[in-house]
Amino acid sequence: MEDIAYLAAAYAAMIGLIGWFTWQLMDRLKDVRSRIEAVESTLSNPKDSDE
């Protein structure tokens, strides 16, 4: 029975780590997306960047 508890704890930790990694990845992708949109808006309005 002790082995099953150890296995359950290991699975719970693994699921938690995968969830944390996914959360961090989505947060970084959101940041990259906003940077890409800023670059695209700058490139589509070249008159705004002549200042």
PyMOL Python script that loads the backbone (N, CA, C, O; Angstrom):
from pymol import cmd

cmd.read_pdbstr("""\
ATOM      1  N   MET A   1       0.824  -1.199   0.000  1.00  0.00           N
ATOM      2  CA  MET A   1       0.000   0.000   0.000  1.00  0.00           C
ATOM      3  C   MET A   1       0.865   1.259   0.000  1.00  0.00           C
ATOM      4  O   MET A   1       0.472   2.293  -0.540  1.00  0.00           O
ATOM      5  N   GLU A   2       2.034   1.161   0.605  1.00  0.00           N
ATOM      6  CA  GLU A   2       2.930   2.305   0.656  1.00  0.00           C
ATOM      7  C   GLU A   2       3.410   2.689  -0.740  1.00  0.00           C
ATOM      8  O   GLU A   2       3.605   3.868  -1.038  1.00  0.00           O
ATOM      9  N   ASP A   3       3.599   1.681  -1.593  1.00  0.00           N
ATOM     10  CA  ASP A   3       4.050   1.952  -2.959  1.00  0.00           C
ATOM     11  C   ASP A   3       3.003   2.723  -3.755  1.00  0.00           C
ATOM     12  O   ASP A   3       3.345   3.584  -4.566  1.00  0.00           O
ATOM     13  N   ILE A   4       1.743   2.417  -3.527  1.00  0.00           N
ATOM     14  CA  ILE A   4       0.677   3.103  -4.247  1.00  0.00           C
ATOM     15  C   ILE A   4       0.600   4.563  -3.816  1.00  0.00           C
ATOM     16  O   ILE A   4       0.360   5.441  -4.645  1.00  0.00           O
ATOM     17  N   ALA A   5       0.798   4.827  -2.540  1.00  0.00           N
ATOM     18  CA  ALA A   5       0.785   6.209  -2.057  1.00  0.00           C
ATOM     19  C   ALA A   5       1.962   6.980  -2.645  1.00  0.00           C
ATOM     20  O   ALA A   5       1.811   8.137  -3.039  1.00  0.00           O
ATOM     21  N   TYR A   6       3.121   6.354  -2.705  1.00  0.00           N
ATOM     22  CA  TYR A   6       4.287   6.993  -3.306  1.00  0.00           C
ATOM     23  C   TYR A   6       4.035   7.287  -4.784  1.00  0.00           C
ATOM     24  O   TYR A   6       4.367   8.368  -5.269  1.00  0.00           O
ATOM     25  N   LEU A   7       3.453   6.334  -5.490  1.00  0.00           N
ATOM     26  CA  LEU A   7       3.141   6.506  -6.900  1.00  0.00           C
ATOM     27  C   LEU A   7       2.106   7.610  -7.104  1.00  0.00           C
ATOM     28  O   LEU A   7       2.229   8.410  -8.031  1.00  0.00           O
ATOM     29  N   ALA A   8       1.098   7.658  -6.251  1.00  0.00           N
ATOM     30  CA  ALA A   8       0.082   8.703  -6.356  1.00  0.00           C
ATOM     31  C   ALA A   8       0.691  10.076  -6.108  1.00  0.00           C
ATOM     32  O   ALA A   8       0.344  11.034  -6.798  1.00  0.00           O
ATOM     33  N   ALA A   9       1.580  10.188  -5.148  1.00  0.00           N
ATOM     34  CA  ALA A   9       2.249  11.467  -4.877  1.00  0.00           C
ATOM     35  C   ALA A   9       3.133  11.871  -6.049  1.00  0.00           C
ATOM     36  O   ALA A   9       3.193  13.048  -6.405  1.00  0.00           O
ATOM     37  N   ALA A  10       3.807  10.920  -6.638  1.00  0.00           N
ATOM     38  CA  ALA A  10       4.661  11.214  -7.787  1.00  0.00           C
ATOM     39  C   ALA A  10       3.828  11.685  -8.978  1.00  0.00           C
ATOM     40  O   ALA A  10       4.208  12.634  -9.664  1.00  0.00           O
ATOM     41  N   TYR A  11       2.703  11.029  -9.226  1.00  0.00           N
ATOM     42  CA  TYR A  11       1.826  11.454 -10.309  1.00  0.00           C
ATOM     43  C   TYR A  11       1.252  12.845 -10.047  1.00  0.00           C
ATOM     44  O   TYR A  11       1.180  13.663 -10.964  1.00  0.00           O
ATOM     45  N   ALA A  12       0.847  13.120  -8.817  1.00  0.00           N
ATOM     46  CA  ALA A  12       0.307  14.435  -8.481  1.00  0.00           C
ATOM     47  C   ALA A  12       1.365  15.520  -8.675  1.00  0.00           C
ATOM     48  O   ALA A  12       1.066  16.597  -9.191  1.00  0.00           O
ATOM     49  N   ALA A  13       2.584  15.241  -8.267  1.00  0.00           N
ATOM     50  CA  ALA A  13       3.673  16.205  -8.456  1.00  0.00           C
ATOM     51  C   ALA A  13       3.952  16.415  -9.941  1.00  0.00           C
ATOM     52  O   ALA A  13       4.175  17.542 -10.384  1.00  0.00           O
ATOM     53  N   MET A  14       3.937  15.343 -10.693  1.00  0.00           N
ATOM     54  CA  MET A  14       4.192  15.448 -12.127  1.00  0.00           C
ATOM     55  C   MET A  14       3.094  16.258 -12.817  1.00  0.00           C
ATOM     56  O   MET A  14       3.392  17.097 -13.666  1.00  0.00           O
ATOM     57  N   ILE A  15       1.853  16.022 -12.470  1.00  0.00           N
ATOM     58  CA  ILE A  15       0.753  16.781 -13.056  1.00  0.00           C
ATOM     59  C   ILE A  15       0.854  18.255 -12.665  1.00  0.00           C
ATOM     60  O   ILE A  15       0.588  19.136 -13.483  1.00  0.00           O
ATOM     61  N   GLY A  16       1.238  18.523 -11.421  1.00  0.00           N
ATOM     62  CA  GLY A  16       1.418  19.899 -10.982  1.00  0.00           C
ATOM     63  C   GLY A  16       2.532  20.595 -11.738  1.00  0.00           C
ATOM     64  O   GLY A  16       2.389  21.757 -12.119  1.00  0.00           O
ATOM     65  N   LEU A  17       3.642  19.903 -11.961  1.00  0.00           N
ATOM     66  CA  LEU A  17       4.755  20.487 -12.714  1.00  0.00           C
ATOM     67  C   LEU A  17       4.390  20.728 -14.171  1.00  0.00           C
ATOM     68  O   LEU A  17       4.777  21.742 -14.752  1.00  0.00           O
ATOM     69  N   ILE A  18       3.654  19.811 -14.757  1.00  0.00           N
ATOM     70  CA  ILE A  18       3.217  20.011 -16.138  1.00  0.00           C
ATOM     71  C   ILE A  18       2.265  21.203 -16.224  1.00  0.00           C
ATOM     72  O   ILE A  18       2.341  21.989 -17.168  1.00  0.00           O
ATOM     73  N   GLY A  19       1.376  21.339 -15.252  1.00  0.00           N
ATOM     74  CA  GLY A  19       0.469  22.480 -15.221  1.00  0.00           C
ATOM     75  C   GLY A  19       1.224  23.786 -15.060  1.00  0.00           C
ATOM     76  O   GLY A  19       0.912  24.767 -15.735  1.00  0.00           O
ATOM     77  N   TRP A  20       2.213  23.816 -14.175  1.00  0.00           N
ATOM     78  CA  TRP A  20       3.004  25.028 -13.969  1.00  0.00           C
ATOM     79  C   TRP A  20       3.778  25.382 -15.237  1.00  0.00           C
ATOM     80  O   TRP A  20       3.834  26.549 -15.624  1.00  0.00           O
ATOM     81  N   PHE A  21       4.372  24.387 -15.880  1.00  0.00           N
ATOM     82  CA  PHE A  21       5.124  24.621 -17.106  1.00  0.00           C
ATOM     83  C   PHE A  21       4.210  25.171 -18.196  1.00  0.00           C
ATOM     84  O   PHE A  21       4.585  26.101 -18.909  1.00  0.00           O
ATOM     85  N   THR A  22       3.017  24.604 -18.327  1.00  0.00           N
ATOM     86  CA  THR A  22       2.068  25.068 -19.333  1.00  0.00           C
ATOM     87  C   THR A  22       1.645  26.503 -19.055  1.00  0.00           C
ATOM     88  O   THR A  22       1.541  27.309 -19.979  1.00  0.00           O
ATOM     89  N   TRP A  23       1.402  26.826 -17.795  1.00  0.00           N
ATOM     90  CA  TRP A  23       1.024  28.183 -17.412  1.00  0.00           C
ATOM     91  C   TRP A  23       2.128  29.177 -17.792  1.00  0.00           C
ATOM     92  O   TRP A  23       1.846  30.241 -18.345  1.00  0.00           O
ATOM     93  N   GLN A  24       3.375  28.829 -17.495  1.00  0.00           N
ATOM     94  CA  GLN A  24       4.499  29.702 -17.828  1.00  0.00           C
ATOM     95  C   GLN A  24       4.649  29.845 -19.345  1.00  0.00           C
ATOM     96  O   GLN A  24       4.926  30.938 -19.839  1.00  0.00           O
ATOM     97  N   LEU A  25       4.471  28.769 -20.067  1.00  0.00           N
ATOM     98  CA  LEU A  25       4.587  28.802 -21.519  1.00  0.00           C
ATOM     99  C   LEU A  25       3.515  29.691 -22.135  1.00  0.00           C
ATOM    100  O   LEU A  25       3.812  30.474 -23.037  1.00  0.00           O
ATOM    101  N   MET A  26       2.286  29.585 -21.668  1.00  0.00           N
ATOM    102  CA  MET A  26       1.210  30.417 -22.188  1.00  0.00           C
ATOM    103  C   MET A  26       1.454  31.886 -21.864  1.00  0.00           C
ATOM    104  O   MET A  26       1.148  32.755 -22.680  1.00  0.00           O
ATOM    105  N   ASP A  27       1.998  32.174 -20.691  1.00  0.00           N
ATOM    106  CA  ASP A  27       2.304  33.550 -20.306  1.00  0.00           C
ATOM    107  C   ASP A  27       3.382  34.127 -21.214  1.00  0.00           C
ATOM    108  O   ASP A  27       3.285  35.280 -21.636  1.00  0.00           O
ATOM    109  N   ARG A  28       4.396  33.348 -21.513  1.00  0.00           N
ATOM    110  CA  ARG A  28       5.458  33.814 -22.406  1.00  0.00           C
ATOM    111  C   ARG A  28       4.957  33.986 -23.824  1.00  0.00           C
ATOM    112  O   ARG A  28       5.345  34.935 -24.506  1.00  0.00           O
ATOM    113  N   LEU A  29       4.104  33.087 -24.280  1.00  0.00           N
ATOM    114  CA  LEU A  29       3.545  33.215 -25.624  1.00  0.00           C
ATOM    115  C   LEU A  29       2.689  34.466 -25.750  1.00  0.00           C
ATOM    116  O   LEU A  29       2.679  35.111 -26.798  1.00  0.00           O
ATOM    117  N   LYS A  30       1.965  34.814 -24.681  1.00  0.00           N
ATOM    118  CA  LYS A  30       1.172  36.032 -24.681  1.00  0.00           C
ATOM    119  C   LYS A  30       2.071  37.255 -24.816  1.00  0.00           C
ATOM    120  O   LYS A  30       1.736  38.198 -25.533  1.00  0.00           O
ATOM    121  N   ASP A  31       3.209  37.241 -24.132  1.00  0.00           N
ATOM    122  CA  ASP A  31       4.169  38.340 -24.217  1.00  0.00           C
ATOM    123  C   ASP A  31       4.761  38.430 -25.621  1.00  0.00           C
ATOM    124  O   ASP A  31       4.889  39.526 -26.168  1.00  0.00           O
ATOM    125  N   VAL A  32       5.120  37.303 -26.203  1.00  0.00           N
ATOM    126  CA  VAL A  32       5.672  37.288 -27.558  1.00  0.00           C
ATOM    127  C   VAL A  32       4.628  37.786 -28.554  1.00  0.00           C
ATOM    128  O   VAL A  32       4.955  38.532 -29.477  1.00  0.00           O
ATOM    129  N   ARG A  33       3.394  37.381 -28.374  1.00  0.00           N
ATOM    130  CA  ARG A  33       2.329  37.816 -29.280  1.00  0.00           C
ATOM    131  C   ARG A  33       2.150  39.328 -29.225  1.00  0.00           C
ATOM    132  O   ARG A  33       1.966  39.965 -30.262  1.00  0.00           O
ATOM    133  N   SER A  34       2.202  39.906 -28.036  1.00  0.00           N
ATOM    134  CA  SER A  34       2.050  41.360 -27.929  1.00  0.00           C
ATOM    135  C   SER A  34       3.239  42.080 -28.559  1.00  0.00           C
ATOM    136  O   SER A  34       3.066  43.145 -29.153  1.00  0.00           O
ATOM    137  N   ARG A  35       4.430  41.523 -28.442  1.00  0.00           N
ATOM    138  CA  ARG A  35       5.604  42.129 -29.085  1.00  0.00           C
ATOM    139  C   ARG A  35       5.502  42.054 -30.599  1.00  0.00           C
ATOM    140  O   ARG A  35       5.837  43.014 -31.293  1.00  0.00           O
ATOM    141  N   ILE A  36       5.044  40.923 -31.114  1.00  0.00           N
ATOM    142  CA  ILE A  36       4.875  40.776 -32.566  1.00  0.00           C
ATOM    143  C   ILE A  36       3.831  41.757 -33.077  1.00  0.00           C
ATOM    144  O   ILE A  36       4.028  42.369 -34.127  1.00  0.00           O
ATOM    145  N   GLU A  37       2.726  41.920 -32.357  1.00  0.00           N
ATOM    146  CA  GLU A  37       1.704  42.874 -32.767  1.00  0.00           C
ATOM    147  C   GLU A  37       2.241  44.295 -32.758  1.00  0.00           C
ATOM    148  O   GLU A  37       1.877  45.094 -33.621  1.00  0.00           O
ATOM    149  N   ALA A  38       3.101  44.627 -31.800  1.00  0.00           N
ATOM    150  CA  ALA A  38       3.690  45.966 -31.758  1.00  0.00           C
ATOM    151  C   ALA A  38       4.600  46.189 -32.966  1.00  0.00           C
ATOM    152  O   ALA A  38       4.588  47.264 -33.566  1.00  0.00           O
ATOM    153  N   VAL A  39       5.383  45.177 -33.317  1.00  0.00           N
ATOM    154  CA  VAL A  39       6.263  45.302 -34.481  1.00  0.00           C
ATOM    155  C   VAL A  39       5.434  45.415 -35.753  1.00  0.00           C
ATOM    156  O   VAL A  39       5.748  46.227 -36.624  1.00  0.00           O
ATOM    157  N   GLU A  40       4.388  44.618 -35.871  1.00  0.00           N
ATOM    158  CA  GLU A  40       3.545  44.678 -37.065  1.00  0.00           C
ATOM    159  C   GLU A  40       2.863  46.030 -37.196  1.00  0.00           C
ATOM    160  O   GLU A  40       2.760  46.565 -38.300  1.00  0.00           O
ATOM    161  N   SER A  41       2.402  46.583 -36.095  1.00  0.00           N
ATOM    162  CA  SER A  41       1.748  47.890 -36.173  1.00  0.00           C
ATOM    163  C   SER A  41       2.750  48.975 -36.533  1.00  0.00           C
ATOM    164  O   SER A  41       2.402  49.930 -37.228  1.00  0.00           O
ATOM    165  N   THR A  42       3.982  48.844 -36.073  1.00  0.00           N
ATOM    166  CA  THR A  42       5.023  49.805 -36.438  1.00  0.00           C
ATOM    167  C   THR A  42       5.375  49.686 -37.919  1.00  0.00           C
ATOM    168  O   THR A  42       5.559  50.697 -38.596  1.00  0.00           O
ATOM    169  N   LEU A  43       5.468  48.478 -38.414  1.00  0.00           N
ATOM    170  CA  LEU A  43       5.815  48.279 -39.819  1.00  0.00           C
ATOM    171  C   LEU A  43       4.679  48.670 -40.752  1.00  0.00           C
ATOM    172  O   LEU A  43       4.934  49.096 -41.879  1.00  0.00           O
ATOM    173  N   SER A  44       3.451  48.539 -40.318  1.00  0.00           N
ATOM    174  CA  SER A  44       2.325  48.886 -41.179  1.00  0.00           C
ATOM    175  C   SER A  44       2.079  50.393 -41.208  1.00  0.00           C
ATOM    176  O   SER A  44       1.378  50.878 -42.095  1.00  0.00           O
ATOM    177  N   ASN A  45       2.644  51.151 -40.249  1.00  0.00           N
ATOM    178  CA  ASN A  45       2.526  52.605 -40.205  1.00  0.00           C
ATOM    179  C   ASN A  45       3.918  53.230 -40.244  1.00  0.00           C
ATOM    180  O   ASN A  45       4.392  53.718 -39.218  1.00  0.00           O
ATOM    181  N   PRO A  46       4.586  53.227 -41.400  1.00  0.00           N
ATOM    182  CA  PRO A  46       5.966  53.739 -41.415  1.00  0.00           C
ATOM    183  C   PRO A  46       6.041  55.239 -41.145  1.00  0.00           C
ATOM    184  O   PRO A  46       7.086  55.731 -40.718  1.00  0.00           O
ATOM    185  N   LYS A  47       4.971  55.966 -41.381  1.00  0.00           N
ATOM    186  CA  LYS A  47       4.989  57.409 -41.109  1.00  0.00           C
ATOM    187  C   LYS A  47       5.098  57.695 -39.626  1.00  0.00           C
ATOM    188  O   LYS A  47       5.662  58.715 -39.230  1.00  0.00           O
ATOM    189  N   ASP A  48       4.565  56.804 -38.802  1.00  0.00           N
ATOM    190  CA  ASP A  48       4.620  56.994 -37.349  1.00  0.00           C
ATOM    191  C   ASP A  48       6.029  56.805 -36.817  1.00  0.00           C
ATOM    192  O   ASP A  48       6.365  57.363 -35.772  1.00  0.00           O
ATOM    193  N   SER A  49       6.860  56.036 -37.504  1.00  0.00           N
ATOM    194  CA  SER A  49       8.197  55.756 -37.002  1.00  0.00           C
ATOM    195  C   SER A  49       9.258  56.711 -37.529  1.00  0.00           C
ATOM    196  O   SER A  49      10.435  56.563 -37.198  1.00  0.00           O
ATOM    197  N   ASP A  50       8.862  57.699 -38.351  1.00  0.00           N
ATOM    198  CA  ASP A  50       9.823  58.667 -38.893  1.00  0.00           C
ATOM    199  C   ASP A  50      10.194  59.747 -37.920  1.00  0.00           C
ATOM    200  O   ASP A  50      11.079  60.549 -38.217  1.00  0.00           O
ATOM    201  N   GLU A  51       9.575  59.808 -36.796  1.00  0.00           N
ATOM    202  CA  GLU A  51       9.803  60.886 -35.828  1.00  0.00           C
ATOM    203  C   GLU A  51      11.179  60.918 -35.283  1.00  0.00           C
ATOM    204  O   GLU A  51      11.497  61.776 -34.460  1.00  0.00           O
TER     205      GLU A  51
END
""", "prot")
cmd.dss("prot")
cmd.show_as("cartoon", "prot")
cmd.util.cbc("prot")
cmd.orient("prot")
